[in-house]
């Protein structure tokens, strides 16, 4: 017998059986035959280790133990989706797309309640799998993903490709695992999603292998590279390669059919063998997707309808007040602990004084709690019929609960603010904001650690974070802080010095300067000093920067203490430049102007966008009075019409090239 040929034959037989059984739900051989082939393969590979193939089914059993998860940077960011919660919001989503001149077909997909994953293949072989992470950088979970039988180790074609999908645990597997855990005296998992996420993040891949995880693949990040014109084509293409694609997906012609699909799945979701928490709605045409573009966080061509949250009742024991980084005072409900959708809820925001009064909420009420978007606990209101007369009326405080300063409330505003900029609570919230993911992204500095370090007087200001190495020995003596964790923390702090300007600018916490505004400012001004020295008039002329935001920016940099802190950060070596435009060409015809692109162009839209940005221009997706130039291709649509109405300069593709190449 030719051993290598027999091993190759067994690998093919078993992999085909796995695909037919797990992906197509169509078994082609009996369990007895499957076990016989697998046992023979184990025995041959054990004796002839030199013939073990990377795509052998024996490689799915796990066994590799990691010290920690490595990081993987996504070549294309893994963006999250915007959420809609009712029919009106779904139809508003459709109307926004139609206003852009499109009459789209939609692909409707079940929103699997699991863990997002990115899979990368080279020449048809799986080389890496990673979590979404913060959308830019995820964790390397390749060894654990190899144990999932619906994720092919080898594709049906020898191509380079990245696909994205969801790893989940079926209801049946979840129930069986919990039965075994209870029998063995272990705490049961709260829900299938937590069980799947915990299984994927095991350092020992043998544990992941035992959990019988499953997957659905639903996204191809770069369909144009494979000459794919629609999302539906992409799904069929991925299915052809050997991926498991959800058979319940449906291509529909209009928003009415979207609603029919949603209504049907809402009624029948409990019959599915896995948990879903909503329906994803995607524009089917890829060119239309590109035309619609993205916000700072979400694609404009897709959204997720979230099923109505499940409601539970509990007692509201007290109302306490917290202070945010801007000084905003928020009333919060202290609740008798209640389990809702797999997690225990003890507190929930009550937003502001008006919300409590309008909903007639009293201390001692039995209140209705939901998880808004299946994530954030929210108090819907009291069950007035359950009142006993012992309930206490809500009373808004007049002084800050931390520094005792009298609160202020601006005209026509719902919120109260602590005016004391040196209030301890505001300082802590400012520090927490500075280190979070969308800001400086300092891994290891969570809310609790920030509070500990603040109370120990190791950090009082943002700049103190970058001098924590002075207290290394002191921190290592604290409970829960070992040498390795402290070293990792200090390394993360040091690495954050190299972040691009937009992260620092957002981290400073200027009122109403979110991630998108910070990016716009950074791209426009390139350095922080340029922003500090700008004028309100110049700021107001930038697309998406209004008078209020301009005032907030000018006022922030007027404060001497803010400038002192920025100078200290400079001395400590923090980058103050926008890094992604390090090679910007100062082109009088392009620099500082705002461009909108519409229609089909000969070059890729990304290529043209990069060309404009390299020459100092800004790109936006909608036409307004602040737009300087609209670049039009074939079939330009409503943006072209609006540009004509507003008298905005129109360029064709060749006009852009002429202006870029024109002598200055």
C-alpha positions as CSV (number, residue, x, y, z in Angstrom):
1,X,0.0,0.0,0.0
2,X,1.2,3.5,-0.9
3,X,1.0,5.2,2.5
4,X,1.0,8.8,1.3
5,X,-1.7,8.1,-1.3
6,X,-3.9,6.3,1.3
7,X,-3.5,9.2,3.7
8,X,-4.5,11.6,0.9
9,X,-7.5,9.4,0.1
10,X,-8.7,9.3,3.7
11,X,-8.3,13.0,4.1
12,X,-10.4,13.6,1.0
13,X,-13.1,11.1,2.1
14,X,-13.4,12.5,5.7
15,X,-13.3,16.2,4.7
16,X,-16.0,15.6,2.1
17,X,-18.1,13.8,4.7
18,X,-17.6,16.6,7.2
19,X,-18.6,19.2,4.5
20,X,-21.7,17.2,3.5
21,X,-22.7,16.6,7.1
22,X,-21.9,19.9,8.9
23,X,-22.2,22.4,6.1
24,X,-24.8,21.0,3.7
25,X,-26.7,19.0,6.4
26,X,-26.7,16.1,4.0
27,X,-24.7,13.1,5.4
28,X,-23.3,10.8,2.7
29,X,-21.7,8.0,4.9
30,X,-22.7,6.3,8.1
31,X,-21.3,7.2,11.5
32,X,-19.7,3.7,11.6
33,X,-17.9,4.3,8.3
34,X,-16.8,7.8,9.4
35,X,-15.3,6.5,12.6
36,X,-13.5,3.7,10.8
37,X,-11.9,6.0,8.3
38,X,-10.9,8.5,11.0
39,X,-9.4,5.8,13.2
40,X,-7.4,4.5,10.2
41,X,-6.1,8.0,9.4
42,X,-5.1,8.6,13.1
43,X,-3.1,5.3,13.1
44,X,-1.3,6.0,9.8
45,X,-0.5,9.6,10.7
46,X,0.8,8.5,14.1
47,X,3.3,6.1,12.4
48,X,4.1,8.3,9.3
49,X,4.2,11.8,10.8
50,X,6.0,13.2,7.7
51,X,2.7,12.7,5.7
52,X,0.4,14.7,8.0
53,X,-1.4,17.3,5.9
54,X,-2.4,20.8,7.1
55,X,-6.0,20.2,6.1
56,X,-6.2,16.8,7.7
57,X,-9.3,16.4,9.9
58,X,-7.1,15.1,12.7
59,X,-5.7,18.7,13.0
60,X,-9.2,19.8,14.3
61,X,-8.9,18.0,17.6
62,X,-6.8,20.8,19.2
63,X,-3.9,20.4,21.5
64,X,-1.9,23.5,21.1
65,X,-1.7,25.6,24.3
66,X,-0.9,29.3,24.0
67,X,0.6,31.6,26.7
68,X,-1.6,34.4,25.4
69,X,-3.3,35.5,22.2
70,X,-1.2,37.4,19.6
71,X,-2.7,40.4,17.9
72,X,-3.7,40.6,14.2
73,X,-4.3,43.9,12.4
74,X,-7.2,43.8,9.9
75,X,-6.2,44.9,6.4
76,X,-9.7,46.2,6.0
77,X,-11.4,47.4,9.3
78,X,-14.1,45.2,10.7
79,X,-16.9,47.8,11.2
80,X,-19.9,47.3,13.3
81,X,-23.5,48.0,12.0
82,X,-25.9,50.7,13.0
83,X,-29.1,49.5,14.7
84,X,-32.8,50.1,14.0
85,X,-35.5,49.0,16.4
86,X,-38.9,49.4,14.7
87,X,-40.6,49.6,11.3
88,X,-40.4,53.4,11.1
89,X,-36.6,53.3,11.6
90,X,-36.3,50.5,9.0
91,X,-38.3,52.6,6.4
92,X,-36.2,55.7,7.3
93,X,-33.1,53.7,6.4
94,X,-34.7,52.8,3.0
95,X,-35.7,56.5,2.5
96,X,-32.1,57.7,3.1
97,X,-30.8,55.3,0.5
98,X,-33.5,56.4,-2.0
99,X,-32.6,60.0,-1.5
100,X,-29.2,59.2,-2.8
101,X,-30.9,58.2,-6.1
102,X,-31.0,54.4,-5.7
103,X,-33.8,51.9,-5.8
104,X,-32.1,49.0,-4.1
105,X,-32.7,45.3,-3.7
106,X,-31.8,44.1,-0.2
107,X,-30.2,40.9,1.1
108,X,-31.8,40.0,4.4
109,X,-29.7,37.8,6.7
110,X,-30.3,36.3,10.2
111,X,-28.2,38.1,12.7
112,X,-26.5,35.2,14.5
113,X,-25.9,35.8,18.2
114,X,-22.2,34.7,18.3
115,X,-18.7,36.0,17.9
116,X,-17.4,37.8,14.7
117,X,-14.4,36.2,13.0
118,X,-12.1,37.1,10.1
119,X,-10.6,34.2,8.1
120,X,-7.6,34.6,5.8
121,X,-6.6,32.0,3.2
122,X,-3.5,31.8,1.0
123,X,-3.6,29.5,-2.0
124,X,-6.7,28.0,-0.5
125,X,-5.2,27.2,2.9
126,X,-6.4,28.7,6.2
127,X,-3.5,30.7,7.6
128,X,-5.1,32.9,10.2
129,X,-8.4,33.5,12.1
130,X,-9.0,36.6,14.3
131,X,-11.7,38.2,16.4
132,X,-13.1,41.6,15.5
133,X,-11.4,43.2,18.5
134,X,-11.7,47.0,18.2
135,X,-12.3,46.8,14.5
136,X,-8.7,47.5,13.7
137,X,-6.8,45.0,15.7
138,X,-8.2,41.6,16.8
139,X,-6.9,38.5,18.6
140,X,-5.3,35.5,16.8
141,X,-7.7,32.6,17.4
142,X,-6.4,30.4,14.6
143,X,-5.7,27.3,16.6
144,X,-9.2,27.3,18.1
145,X,-10.9,28.0,14.8
146,X,-9.2,25.0,13.2
147,X,-11.3,22.8,15.5
148,X,-14.6,24.0,14.0
149,X,-15.7,21.6,11.3
150,X,-17.7,24.0,9.2
151,X,-14.7,26.2,8.7
152,X,-12.6,24.6,5.9
153,X,-8.9,24.2,6.4
154,X,-8.6,23.9,2.6
155,X,-10.9,25.6,0.1
156,X,-12.2,24.1,-3.1
157,X,-10.0,26.6,-5.0
158,X,-6.4,27.6,-4.5
159,X,-7.0,31.3,-4.0
160,X,-6.0,34.1,-1.6
161,X,-9.1,35.4,0.2
162,X,-10.4,36.9,3.4
163,X,-14.0,36.2,4.5
164,X,-15.9,37.2,7.6
165,X,-18.6,35.5,9.6
166,X,-19.9,34.4,13.0
167,X,-18.9,31.6,15.3
168,X,-21.8,30.3,17.4
169,X,-22.9,27.5,19.6
170,X,-26.2,25.7,18.7
171,X,-29.0,25.5,21.3
172,X,-28.7,21.7,21.6
173,X,-24.9,21.8,22.2
174,X,-25.4,24.6,24.7
175,X,-28.0,22.6,26.7
176,X,-25.8,19.4,26.7
177,X,-22.7,21.3,27.9
178,X,-24.6,23.0,30.7
179,X,-26.0,19.6,31.8
180,X,-22.5,18.2,32.0
181,X,-21.2,21.3,33.9
182,X,-24.0,21.1,36.5
183,X,-23.3,17.4,37.0
184,X,-19.6,18.1,37.5
185,X,-20.4,20.9,40.0
186,X,-19.4,23.7,37.6
187,X,-21.3,27.0,37.0
188,X,-23.4,26.7,33.8
189,X,-22.9,29.2,31.0
190,X,-25.4,32.0,30.9
191,X,-26.2,31.9,27.2
192,X,-25.0,30.3,23.9
193,X,-23.2,33.5,22.9
194,X,-21.1,33.7,26.1
195,X,-20.4,30.0,25.8
196,X,-19.2,30.4,22.2
197,X,-17.1,33.5,22.9
198,X,-15.5,31.8,26.0
199,X,-14.8,28.7,24.0
200,X,-13.0,30.6,21.2
201,X,-10.9,32.4,23.7
202,X,-9.5,29.3,25.4
203,X,-5.7,29.2,25.4
204,X,-5.9,25.4,25.2
205,X,-7.4,24.5,21.8
206,X,-8.5,21.0,23.1
207,X,-11.1,22.7,25.2
208,X,-12.4,24.6,22.1
209,X,-12.5,21.4,20.2
210,X,-14.8,19.8,22.8
211,X,-17.3,22.6,22.6
212,X,-18.6,21.7,19.1
213,X,-18.7,25.2,17.8
214,X,-20.3,26.1,14.4
215,X,-20.1,29.0,11.9
216,X,-21.9,31.0,9.2
217,X,-19.9,33.1,6.7
218,X,-21.6,36.2,5.5
219,X,-19.2,38.8,4.2
220,X,-16.5,39.2,1.5
221,X,-14.6,42.5,2.3
222,X,-13.3,43.0,-1.3
223,X,-15.8,41.5,-3.8
224,X,-14.5,43.6,-6.7
225,X,-11.2,41.6,-6.6
226,X,-13.2,38.5,-7.7
227,X,-15.3,40.4,-10.3
228,X,-18.4,40.1,-8.0
229,X,-21.1,42.7,-8.6
230,X,-23.6,41.9,-5.8
231,X,-23.6,40.7,-2.2
232,X,-25.8,37.8,-3.2
233,X,-23.2,36.7,-5.7
234,X,-20.6,37.0,-3.0
235,X,-22.6,34.6,-0.7
236,X,-22.9,32.1,-3.5
237,X,-19.2,32.4,-4.3
238,X,-18.2,31.8,-0.7
239,X,-20.6,28.8,-0.5
240,X,-19.0,27.4,-3.7
241,X,-15.5,27.7,-2.0
242,X,-16.7,25.4,0.8
243,X,-18.0,27.8,3.5
244,X,-21.2,27.4,5.4
245,X,-23.6,30.1,4.3
246,X,-27.0,30.5,6.1
247,X,-29.7,29.0,3.9
248,X,-32.3,31.4,5.5
249,X,-30.8,34.5,3.8
250,X,-33.1,36.0,1.3
251,X,-32.7,38.5,-1.6
252,X,-35.8,40.9,-1.7
253,X,-36.9,43.6,-4.2
254,X,-38.0,46.3,-1.8
255,X,-38.5,47.5,1.8
256,X,-42.0,45.9,2.0
257,X,-40.5,42.5,1.3
258,X,-37.9,43.3,4.0
259,X,-40.7,43.8,6.5
260,X,-42.3,40.5,5.4
261,X,-39.0,38.7,6.0
262,X,-38.6,40.3,9.4
263,X,-42.1,39.5,10.5
264,X,-41.8,35.9,9.5
265,X,-38.4,35.4,11.2
266,X,-39.7,37.2,14.4
267,X,-42.5,34.7,14.6
268,X,-40.3,31.7,13.9
269,X,-37.0,32.5,15.6
270,X,-37.6,30.1,18.4
271,X,-37.8,27.2,15.9
272,X,-34.2,27.8,14.8
273,X,-31.5,25.5,16.1
274,X,-29.4,28.6,17.1
275,X,-30.0,32.0,18.7
276,X,-30.5,35.1,16.6
277,X,-31.0,38.6,17.9
278,X,-32.1,40.4,14.8
279,X,-32.1,40.7,11.0
280,X,-29.3,42.3,9.0
281,X,-30.4,44.4,5.9
282,X,-27.8,45.0,3.2
283,X,-28.0,46.8,-0.1
284,X,-27.3,44.1,-2.6
285,X,-25.5,46.0,-5.4
286,X,-21.7,46.5,-4.7
287,X,-21.4,49.7,-6.7
288,X,-24.4,51.2,-4.8
289,X,-22.7,50.1,-1.5
290,X,-19.5,52.0,-2.6
291,X,-21.5,55.1,-3.6
292,X,-23.3,55.2,-0.2
293,X,-20.0,54.8,1.7
294,X,-19.5,54.9,5.4
295,X,-19.9,57.1,8.5
296,X,-17.1,57.1,11.1
297,X,-18.3,53.8,12.5
298,X,-20.9,52.2,10.2
299,X,-21.5,51.4,6.6
300,X,-24.4,53.5,5.3
301,X,-25.6,50.6,3.0
302,X,-26.4,48.2,5.8
303,X,-28.2,48.2,9.2
304,X,-29.3,45.7,11.8
305,X,-32.8,45.4,13.0
306,X,-32.8,44.3,16.6
307,X,-35.6,42.2,18.0
308,X,-37.6,43.9,20.7
309,X,-35.8,43.3,24.0
310,X,-37.2,40.9,26.5
311,X,-38.8,42.6,29.5
312,X,-38.3,41.8,33.2
313,X,-39.6,43.3,36.4
314,X,-37.6,44.3,39.5
315,X,-37.7,46.8,42.3
316,X,-36.0,50.2,42.1
317,X,-34.2,50.5,45.4
318,X,-32.7,53.9,45.1
319,X,-31.7,56.7,42.7
320,X,-28.1,57.8,42.8
321,X,-26.3,60.5,40.7
322,X,-23.0,60.2,38.8
323,X,-20.8,62.9,37.2
324,X,-19.5,62.5,33.6
325,X,-16.2,63.9,32.2
326,X,-18.0,67.1,30.9
327,X,-19.7,67.6,34.3
328,X,-23.0,66.2,33.2
329,X,-25.1,64.8,36.1
330,X,-26.9,61.6,35.4
331,X,-29.5,59.9,37.7
332,X,-29.1,56.1,37.9
333,X,-31.5,53.4,39.1
334,X,-30.1,51.1,41.7
335,X,-32.1,47.8,41.2
336,X,-32.6,44.6,43.0
337,X,-30.4,42.3,40.9
338,X,-32.3,40.7,38.1
339,X,-31.2,38.3,35.3
340,X,-32.0,39.5,31.8
341,X,-30.8,37.9,28.6
342,X,-28.0,36.1,30.2
343,X,-26.5,38.8,32.5
344,X,-27.3,40.2,35.9
345,X,-28.4,43.8,36.0
346,X,-28.0,45.9,39.1
347,X,-28.0,49.4,37.7
348,X,-29.5,51.3,34.8
349,X,-29.3,54.9,33.6
350,X,-32.4,57.2,34.0
351,X,-30.9,59.7,31.6
352,X,-32.0,63.0,33.2
353,X,-34.5,64.8,35.4
354,X,-37.1,65.1,32.6
355,X,-37.0,61.3,31.9
356,X,-37.7,60.4,35.5
357,X,-40.5,63.0,35.9
358,X,-42.2,62.2,32.5
359,X,-42.2,58.4,33.4
360,X,-43.3,59.1,36.9
361,X,-40.6,56.9,38.4
362,X,-40.4,56.7,42.2
363,X,-38.0,55.0,44.6
364,X,-39.4,51.7,45.7
365,X,-41.4,51.2,42.4
366,X,-41.6,47.8,40.6
367,X,-40.1,48.8,37.3
368,X,-39.9,47.3,33.8
369,X,-36.4,46.6,32.6
370,X,-35.2,45.8,29.1
371,X,-31.8,45.6,27.4
372,X,-31.9,48.3,24.7
373,X,-30.4,46.7,21.6
374,X,-29.9,43.6,23.6
375,X,-27.0,45.3,25.3
376,X,-27.7,48.4,27.5
377,X,-30.1,48.0,30.5
378,X,-33.0,50.5,30.3
379,X,-35.8,51.4,32.7
380,X,-39.1,51.6,30.7
381,X,-41.2,52.8,33.5
382,X,-43.0,51.8,36.7
383,X,-45.9,49.3,37.2
384,X,-48.1,51.8,39.0
385,X,-50.7,49.1,39.8
386,X,-48.1,47.5,42.1
387,X,-47.6,50.6,44.3
388,X,-48.1,50.3,48.0
389,X,-48.0,53.9,49.0
390,X,-44.5,53.5,50.6
391,X,-42.7,54.7,47.4
392,X,-40.7,58.0,47.6
393,X,-40.9,60.8,45.2
394,X,-37.8,61.6,43.0
395,X,-36.0,64.8,43.8
396,X,-33.3,66.2,41.6
397,X,-30.2,67.3,43.5
398,X,-29.0,70.9,43.4
399,X,-25.3,70.2,44.3
400,X,-22.6,68.0,42.8
401,X,-22.5,64.7,44.7
402,X,-18.7,64.8,44.6
403,X,-17.5,68.3,45.1
404,X,-20.6,70.0,46.4
405,X,-20.7,72.7,43.8
406,X,-24.1,74.2,42.9
407,X,-25.3,72.6,39.6
408,X,-26.1,74.7,36.5
409,X,-28.7,74.0,33.8
410,X,-28.4,75.8,30.5
411,X,-31.5,77.3,28.8
412,X,-33.4,74.7,26.7
413,X,-31.1,71.9,28.0
414,X,-32.4,68.8,29.8
415,X,-29.2,68.1,31.7
416,X,-27.6,69.6,34.8
417,X,-23.8,70.1,35.0
418,X,-21.2,70.5,37.7
419,X,-19.4,73.7,36.7
420,X,-16.3,72.8,38.7
421,X,-13.6,71.8,36.2
422,X,-11.5,70.5,39.1
423,X,-14.2,68.1,40.3
424,X,-12.6,64.8,41.2
425,X,-15.3,62.8,39.4
426,X,-14.8,64.8,36.2
427,X,-11.1,64.2,36.3
428,X,-11.5,60.4,36.7
429,X,-14.0,60.3,33.8
430,X,-11.6,62.4,31.7
431,X,-8.8,59.9,32.3
432,X,-11.1,56.9,31.5
433,X,-12.1,58.6,28.3
434,X,-8.5,59.3,27.3
435,X,-7.4,55.6,27.5
436,X,-10.5,54.0,25.9
437,X,-10.4,52.1,22.5
438,X,-11.4,55.0,20.2
439,X,-9.0,57.3,21.9
440,X,-5.5,56.3,22.9
441,X,-6.5,52.6,23.2
442,X,-4.2,51.8,26.2
443,X,-4.8,48.1,26.8
444,X,-4.8,47.3,30.6
445,X,-6.1,50.7,31.8
446,X,-9.7,49.9,32.6
447,X,-12.1,52.0,34.7
448,X,-11.3,50.2,37.9
449,X,-7.5,50.5,37.5
450,X,-7.8,54.2,36.6
451,X,-9.8,54.8,39.8
452,X,-7.3,52.9,41.9
453,X,-4.3,54.8,40.4
454,X,-6.2,58.1,40.8
455,X,-7.1,57.4,44.5
456,X,-3.5,56.5,45.1
457,X,-2.4,59.8,43.6
458,X,-0.3,58.2,41.0
459,X,-2.3,59.9,38.2
460,X,-4.2,63.2,38.5
461,X,-3.8,64.5,34.9
462,X,-3.5,62.8,31.5
463,X,0.2,63.4,31.4
464,X,0.7,61.5,34.6
465,X,-0.3,58.3,32.7
466,X,3.0,58.6,30.8
467,X,5.0,58.8,34.0
468,X,3.6,55.7,35.7
469,X,6.9,54.0,35.3
470,X,8.0,56.0,38.4
471,X,5.6,53.9,40.5
472,X,6.3,50.5,38.9
473,X,7.4,48.9,42.2
474,X,4.5,50.4,44.1
475,X,1.9,49.2,41.6
476,X,3.4,45.7,41.6
477,X,2.7,45.5,45.3
478,X,-1.0,46.1,44.8
479,X,-3.4,43.1,44.9
480,X,-3.9,41.7,41.4
481,X,-0.9,43.5,39.8
482,X,1.9,41.1,38.9
483,X,5.2,42.0,37.3
484,X,4.1,40.8,33.9
485,X,0.8,42.7,33.9
486,X,2.6,45.9,35.0
487,X,5.2,45.5,32.3
488,X,2.5,44.9,29.7
489,X,0.6,48.0,30.9
490,X,3.7,50.2,30.7
491,X,4.5,48.9,27.3
492,X,1.0,49.7,26.1
493,X,1.3,53.2,27.5
494,X,4.7,53.7,25.7
495,X,3.3,52.3,22.4
496,X,0.3,54.7,22.6
497,X,2.8,57.7,22.1
498,X,2.9,56.7,18.5
499,X,-0.8,57.0,17.8
500,X,-2.0,59.3,15.0
501,X,-3.2,62.8,16.0
502,X,-6.9,62.0,15.6
503,X,-6.8,59.6,18.6
504,X,-5.1,62.1,20.8
505,X,-7.5,64.8,19.8
506,X,-10.5,62.7,20.6
507,X,-8.9,61.6,23.8
508,X,-8.6,65.2,25.1
509,X,-12.3,65.2,25.5
510,X,-13.3,68.4,23.8
511,X,-17.1,68.8,23.9
512,X,-18.8,67.4,20.8
513,X,-15.5,66.4,19.2
514,X,-16.2,62.8,18.5
515,X,-14.1,60.3,16.5
516,X,-15.3,61.5,13.1
517,X,-14.7,65.2,13.9
518,X,-11.3,64.5,15.3
519,X,-10.4,62.7,12.1
520,X,-11.7,65.6,9.9
521,X,-9.7,68.1,12.0
522,X,-6.5,66.0,11.9
523,X,-6.6,65.5,8.2
524,X,-7.3,69.2,7.6
525,X,-4.7,70.7,9.9
526,X,-2.1,67.8,10.0
527,X,-0.6,69.0,13.4
528,X,-2.1,69.9,16.8
529,X,-0.3,73.2,16.8
530,X,-2.2,74.2,13.6
531,X,-5.5,73.4,15.3
532,X,-4.5,75.3,18.4
533,X,-3.7,78.4,16.3
534,X,-6.7,78.3,14.0
535,X,-9.7,80.7,14.1
536,X,-13.4,80.1,14.6
537,X,-14.1,81.4,11.1
538,X,-11.7,78.9,9.5
539,X,-13.1,76.1,11.6
540,X,-16.7,76.9,10.7
541,X,-15.8,76.7,7.0
542,X,-14.8,73.1,7.3
543,X,-17.4,70.6,6.2
544,X,-19.2,69.0,9.2
545,X,-17.8,71.6,11.7
546,X,-20.5,74.0,12.8
547,X,-20.4,77.1,14.9
548,X,-21.0,75.3,18.2
549,X,-18.2,72.8,17.7
550,X,-15.9,75.6,16.5
551,X,-16.6,77.5,19.7
552,X,-15.9,74.4,21.8
553,X,-12.5,73.9,20.1
554,X,-11.5,77.6,20.4
555,X,-12.6,77.7,24.1
556,X,-10.7,74.5,24.9
557,X,-7.4,75.8,23.6
558,X,-7.9,79.2,25.3
559,X,-7.6,77.5,28.7
560,X,-4.0,77.9,29.9
561,X,-4.2,74.6,31.9
562,X,-5.1,72.7,28.8
563,X,-2.1,74.2,26.9
564,X,0.2,73.3,29.8
565,X,-1.0,69.7,29.7
566,X,-0.5,69.5,25.9
567,X,3.1,70.9,26.3
568,X,3.8,68.3,28.9
569,X,2.6,65.6,26.5
570,X,4.9,67.0,23.9
571,X,7.8,66.8,26.3
572,X,6.9,63.2,27.1
573,X,7.2,62.3,23.5
574,X,3.6,61.9,22.3
575,X,3.1,62.2,18.5
576,X,1.2,65.4,17.6
577,X,0.8,64.8,13.8
578,X,-1.7,63.1,11.6
579,X,0.3,60.1,10.5
580,X,-1.8,58.9,7.6
581,X,-1.0,62.0,5.6
582,X,2.7,62.1,6.2
583,X,3.4,62.5,2.5
584,X,0.7,65.1,1.7
585,X,1.5,67.2,-1.4
586,X,0.5,70.9,-1.0
587,X,-1.5,71.4,-4.2
588,X,-3.2,74.8,-4.6
589,X,-5.9,73.3,-6.7
590,X,-6.8,70.5,-4.3
591,X,-5.5,71.2,-0.8
592,X,-8.2,72.3,1.7
593,X,-11.1,71.7,-0.7
594,X,-14.0,69.4,-0.1
595,X,-14.8,66.8,-2.7
596,X,-17.8,64.5,-3.4
597,X,-17.5,61.6,-5.8
598,X,-20.5,60.2,-7.7
599,X,-21.1,57.9,-10.6
600,X,-19.1,55.1,-12.2
601,X,-15.4,56.0,-12.8
602,X,-12.7,54.3,-14.8
603,X,-10.4,54.1,-11.7
604,X,-11.4,52.6,-8.4
605,X,-13.2,55.0,-6.0
606,X,-10.6,54.2,-3.3
607,X,-7.8,55.1,-5.7
608,X,-9.3,58.5,-6.5
609,X,-10.0,59.1,-2.9
610,X,-6.4,58.4,-2.0
611,X,-5.2,60.7,-4.8
612,X,-7.3,63.6,-3.5
613,X,-6.3,63.1,0.1
614,X,-2.6,62.8,-0.9
615,X,-2.9,66.2,-2.4
616,X,-4.5,67.7,0.7
617,X,-8.2,67.4,-0.3
618,X,-11.1,66.2,1.9
619,X,-13.7,63.6,0.9
620,X,-17.3,63.6,2.0
621,X,-20.3,61.6,0.9
622,X,-23.1,64.2,0.6
623,X,-23.3,67.5,-1.4
624,X,-23.9,70.7,0.6
625,X,-23.0,74.4,0.3
626,X,-19.6,73.6,1.9
627,X,-18.7,71.2,-1.0
628,X,-16.1,72.7,-3.4
629,X,-16.1,70.2,-6.2
630,X,-18.2,67.2,-7.3
631,X,-16.4,64.7,-9.4
632,X,-18.8,62.9,-11.7
633,X,-18.5,59.6,-13.6
634,X,-21.2,57.8,-15.7
635,X,-24.7,57.7,-14.3
636,X,-23.9,60.2,-11.5
637,X,-27.4,60.3,-9.9
638,X,-28.9,62.8,-7.4
639,X,-25.6,64.2,-6.1
640,X,-24.9,65.6,-9.5
641,X,-28.3,67.2,-9.7
642,X,-27.9,68.8,-6.3
643,X,-24.5,70.1,-7.2
644,X,-26.0,71.8,-10.3
645,X,-28.8,73.3,-8.2
646,X,-26.2,74.7,-5.7
647,X,-23.8,75.9,-8.4
648,X,-21.0,73.8,-7.2
649,X,-18.0,73.2,-9.5
650,X,-18.3,69.9,-11.5
651,X,-15.2,68.0,-12.6
652,X,-14.9,64.9,-14.7
653,X,-12.1,62.4,-13.9
654,X,-9.8,64.0,-16.5
655,X,-10.4,67.4,-14.9
656,X,-9.1,66.0,-11.6
657,X,-6.0,64.7,-13.2
658,X,-5.4,68.1,-15.0
659,X,-5.7,70.0,-11.7
660,X,-3.4,67.6,-9.9
661,X,-0.8,67.8,-12.6
662,X,-1.2,71.6,-13.3
663,X,2.0,73.6,-12.5
664,X,1.6,75.6,-9.3
